[in-house]
Amino acid sequence: MRNASLKAVLAALGSLGLLAAGAHALTTEIQNMVVSVTADISPRELPAGGGAAVTIESVTRIRTRDGSAPPALTKIVFVLDKHGFVETKGLPVCPAAKIAAATPRQARKRCAGAIVGTGVGKADVRLPGQAPVEISSPLTIFNAPPSGGKPGLIAHAYETLPTPKAVVVPFSVERIKRGRYGFRAEIELPPIADGYGAATLAQATVGKTWKRGGRTLSYISARCAGGRLQVYGTLNFADGSFFPGTLVSPCHEPR
């Protein structure tokens, strides 16, 4: 089903791929907040028509200049390039209920065929009366059942404070018509560590190929249009901070 965007998977990690126009690696500062992002799509040689398999790698870091706890990230919105898409035909799905109480190892075992991306997430946790602690979790992105006819994804992580529990974030991607953009994804993020935590790192590699009917299919494919792939997005934080930006990832056609 080719109706999900190239950048949808970045959004599952807290998609966090917000950059200034014309860049694919940048550090942005607003007041006390510092957000740094690197992102890479490979290969960069892509056809002008149809599509070719690609892999996305991204790293996002959130911190404050004075070392205080950053505000909690609450929502991510992406408006995505119409020249990227996702193929799910023949790809297993992972229902949220199957991994709702699972550790990362259990989740990956239960829905191994539906994994489309992996990575790591970290958070700053400051429980009352305790020193700040950094927690870390494997991140897994699963192909999920469609929601309202829209392609579905699930991001799975696991937090250890104040009590161990799985964090499952489902979202979907809708089609839009807005010039360069053809898709929109909105992700509401749950509180970390019962509201005492804030995301500080999201790193992910996303891409998958599989065989179906003698053909090799790719979860993420793209074509090159105008020498770039583009996504506009915003990060929204609990204190009202708002980080808008545009990611432009260069590409070129085969010579």
Secondary structure, DSSP 8 states (H G I E B T S, - for coil): ---S-TTHHHHHTT------TT-SEEEEEETTEEEEEEEEEE--B--SSS-EE-EEEEEEEEEETTS-----EEEEEEEEETTEEE--TT-----HHHHTT--HHHHHHHTGGGEEEEEEEEEEE--TTS--EEEEEEEEEEEEEEETTEEEEEEEEEE-SSS-EEEEEEEEEEEEEETTEEEEEEEE---BGGGTEEEEEEEEEE--EEEETTEEEESEEE--BTTEEEEEEEEEETTS-EEEEEEEEE-B---
